[in-house]
Amino acid sequence: MTAADTARQTFQRHLVESRYPGRGLVIGRDAAGAWTLVYWIMGRSENSRNRRFVADGGTLRTEPVDLSKVADPSLIIYEAMLERPGVQIVSNGDQTRTIHGNLMNGGSFEIALSTREREPDAPNYTPRISGLLDLRAETPAVHLAILKANAFDPARMDRHFHRPACPPPGFGHGLTTYMGDGDPLPSYRGDPLLLPLAGGPAEILDAYWRALDADNRISLAVKTVTAAGACAGLLVRNRHA
């Protein structure tokens, strides 16, 4: 089986055929070779569904659709994408800001996430997934991390860090928060996913939006990054205008 076959099968099994992979991120390159970040959110509860993405330059954040219906903003309102010179950051929570601040003070992706834990939402114990694209050196680097509750004792933390090789054009490495629907939701397990990033930003946006379950998808964003690491464009699609 080729890498392209694996990516297509993973996309079909983990996204198209799954009712609830949860939040997800992908870092890779589109068909033309441009560095690309993808991030999406899904929701089952009214509180989770009451939000949308807002793009402000290279920053992506969530905001309430109806402020009067917000039950608990702590885990649903955050900056999902931030950037530093030559560096792009994406995550499923306010650890985006933790990573950004640590890098600004001379730290690292790994050091920043050593200060954080999975989300405090028992019994799901939602993992924190994070990604960083570093284009400051001659050789680009992709960093991925998942912080999750230990299977034997959810009070303890498992921190998994990955440094996959940079993918060729048309592919990306990704993580999701869950392995599918359930009660409680089953946390993601295993290595990062190899996923397709076929076409350009608009085609990627359409493909991932169609793949996500129509009842549970909330918002999706695709960011294109220059070779120097700056934002070249940020496309957003929301369930709620």
Buried (B, 14 or more C-beta within 10 A) or exposed (E): EEEBEBBBEBBEEBBEEBBBBBBBBBBBBBBEEBBBBBBBBBBBEEBBBBBBBBBEEBBBBBBBBEEEEBEEBEBBBBBBBBBBEBBBBBBBBBBBBBBBEBBEEEBBBBBBBBEBBBBEEEEBBBBBBBBBBBBEEEEBBBBBBBBBBEEEEBEEBBBBBBEBEBBEBBBBBBBBBBBBBEEEBBBBEEEBBBBBBBBBBEBBBBBBBEBBBEEBBBBBBBBBBEEEBBBBBBBBBBBEE
